[in-house]
Amino acid sequence: MLKLDDISVGKYVMVEDLSSTDILRERMLALGLTKGARIEVIRKGPSGDPTVYNIRGAMIALRKEEASLVTVTGGC
């Protein structure tokens, strides 16, 4: 089971599931992190956190704690 925070820069994945709850889950869904959404890992911050992702054409920065709540498939 892959988590979004495990994916390398330049790779594409698809959202399988969200483990987040309450307000964080609502925020992630509003950002486009829905099942089947395609995500590209754009770049990591200087210390490895946060990471910038291309989600449905929008550049979104997520902290490692947030990205670890997103289960993904792919990685190619």
C-alpha positions as CSV (number, residue, x, y, z in Angstrom):
1,M,0.0,0.0,0.0
2,L,1.7,3.2,-1.2
3,K,1.2,6.6,0.5
4,L,1.5,9.9,-1.4
5,D,4.5,11.0,0.8
6,D,6.5,7.9,-0.4
7,I,6.3,8.9,-4.1
8,S,9.4,10.4,-5.8
9,V,9.5,13.7,-7.7
10,G,8.5,13.4,-11.3
11,K,6.2,10.4,-10.7
12,Y,2.5,10.2,-11.4
13,V,0.0,8.3,-9.1
14,M,-3.8,8.0,-8.7
15,V,-5.7,8.5,-5.5
16,E,-7.2,5.3,-4.0
17,D,-8.3,6.4,-0.6
18,L,-8.1,9.1,2.1
19,S,-7.4,8.2,5.8
20,S,-8.1,11.7,7.0
21,T,-11.2,12.7,8.9
22,D,-13.4,15.7,9.7
23,I,-12.2,19.1,8.5
24,L,-8.9,17.8,7.0
25,R,-10.8,15.3,4.9
26,E,-13.2,18.0,3.7
27,R,-10.2,20.2,2.8
28,M,-8.4,17.4,0.9
29,L,-11.6,16.6,-1.1
30,A,-12.0,20.3,-1.9
31,L,-8.4,20.4,-3.2
32,G,-9.3,17.6,-5.6
33,L,-8.0,14.6,-3.8
34,T,-10.8,12.3,-4.8
35,K,-10.7,8.6,-5.8
36,G,-9.1,8.3,-9.2
37,A,-7.6,11.8,-9.3
38,R,-4.2,11.8,-11.1
39,I,-1.4,13.5,-9.1
40,E,2.1,14.5,-10.2
41,V,4.9,15.1,-7.7
42,I,6.5,18.4,-8.7
43,R,9.1,19.2,-6.1
44,K,10.0,18.8,-2.4
45,G,10.9,21.6,-0.1
46,P,14.5,22.2,1.0
47,S,14.2,20.0,4.0
48,G,11.9,17.5,2.3
49,D,8.7,19.2,3.6
50,P,6.3,20.4,2.2
51,T,6.0,18.8,-1.2
52,V,4.3,20.4,-4.2
53,Y,1.8,18.3,-6.2
54,N,-0.1,19.0,-9.4
55,I,-3.6,17.9,-8.7
56,R,-6.1,18.5,-11.5
57,G,-4.0,21.4,-12.9
58,A,-3.5,23.1,-9.5
59,M,-0.2,23.3,-7.7
60,I,-0.9,22.2,-4.1
61,A,1.6,22.0,-1.2
62,L,1.0,19.3,1.4
63,R,3.0,18.5,4.5
64,K,4.3,15.0,5.0
65,E,1.7,14.3,7.7
66,E,-1.1,15.2,5.3
67,A,0.4,13.3,2.3
68,S,0.8,10.2,4.4
69,L,-3.0,10.1,4.8
70,V,-3.5,9.6,1.0
71,T,-3.3,6.0,-0.3
72,V,-2.3,5.9,-4.0
73,T,-1.6,3.5,-6.8
74,G,0.9,3.8,-9.7
75,G,4.2,5.5,-9.1
76,C,5.4,5.3,-12.7
